């Protein structure tokens, strides 16, 4: 897992970006759910499934963001220790 998080960090992904994406996907889920209510009965089930699928993203994105935040704190701490020597 540490290799994946280090790779994401090396690609330029930061924890705050994933946390914003997580919160945005909550909003997307709510919008899709409300919009599903405007469809007729034949299409409503598919629209609700789409909203539920989008609702699975926030915990995943938030968890990856938290892992990146821990990685950022570790690397910040390691740089601080190196600079004091």
C-alpha positions as CSV (number, residue, x, y, z in Angstrom):
1,X,0.0,0.0,0.0
2,X,2.9,2.4,0.8
3,X,4.2,1.9,-2.8
4,X,0.8,2.9,-4.2
5,X,0.5,6.0,-2.0
6,X,4.1,7.0,-2.7
7,X,3.5,6.6,-6.4
8,X,0.3,8.8,-6.3
9,X,2.2,11.4,-4.3
10,X,5.1,11.3,-6.9
11,X,2.5,11.9,-9.6
12,X,1.5,15.1,-7.9
13,X,-1.7,14.0,-6.2
14,X,-2.2,15.6,-2.8
15,X,-4.5,14.7,0.1
16,X,-6.6,17.9,-0.2
17,X,-7.4,17.1,-3.8
18,X,-8.9,13.7,-2.9
19,X,-10.8,15.1,0.0
20,X,-12.4,17.7,-2.2
21,X,-13.2,15.0,-4.8
22,X,-14.8,12.9,-2.0
23,X,-17.0,15.8,-0.9
24,X,-17.9,16.6,-4.5
25,X,-18.9,13.0,-5.1
26,X,-21.3,13.3,-2.2
27,X,-22.9,16.3,-3.9
28,X,-23.0,14.3,-7.2
29,X,-24.7,11.4,-5.5
30,X,-27.4,13.8,-4.0
31,X,-27.9,15.5,-7.4
32,X,-28.2,12.1,-9.2
33,X,-30.7,10.9,-6.5
34,X,-32.9,13.9,-6.8
35,X,-32.7,13.8,-10.6
36,X,-33.7,10.1,-10.5
37,X,-37.1,11.2,-9.0
38,X,-37.8,13.1,-12.2
39,X,-37.6,10.0,-14.4
40,X,-40.6,7.7,-15.2
41,X,-40.9,4.3,-13.5
42,X,-39.2,2.5,-16.4
43,X,-36.0,4.5,-16.1
44,X,-36.0,5.4,-12.4
45,X,-34.3,2.1,-11.2
46,X,-31.3,2.7,-13.5
47,X,-31.1,6.3,-12.4
48,X,-31.2,5.3,-8.7
49,X,-28.5,2.7,-9.3
50,X,-26.3,5.4,-10.9
51,X,-26.8,7.5,-7.8
52,X,-25.9,4.6,-5.5
53,X,-22.8,3.8,-7.5
54,X,-21.6,7.4,-7.2
55,X,-22.3,7.1,-3.5
56,X,-19.7,4.4,-3.2
57,X,-16.9,6.8,-4.2
58,X,-16.7,9.2,-1.2
59,X,-15.3,6.7,1.4
60,X,-12.8,5.3,-1.1
61,X,-11.5,8.7,-2.1
62,X,-11.5,10.0,1.5
63,X,-9.5,6.9,2.6
64,X,-6.9,7.4,-0.1
65,X,-6.7,11.1,0.8
66,X,-6.1,10.2,4.4
67,X,-3.3,7.8,3.4
68,X,-1.8,10.5,1.3
69,X,-2.0,12.9,4.3
70,X,-0.2,10.5,6.5
71,X,2.5,10.1,3.8
72,X,2.8,13.8,3.4
73,X,3.3,14.2,7.2
74,X,5.9,11.5,7.2
75,X,7.9,13.1,4.4
76,X,7.5,16.5,5.9
77,X,8.9,15.2,9.2
78,X,11.8,13.4,7.5
79,X,12.8,16.5,5.6
80,X,12.6,18.5,8.9
81,X,14.9,16.0,10.6
82,X,17.4,16.1,7.7
83,X,17.5,19.9,7.7
84,X,18.3,20.0,11.5
85,X,21.4,17.8,11.0
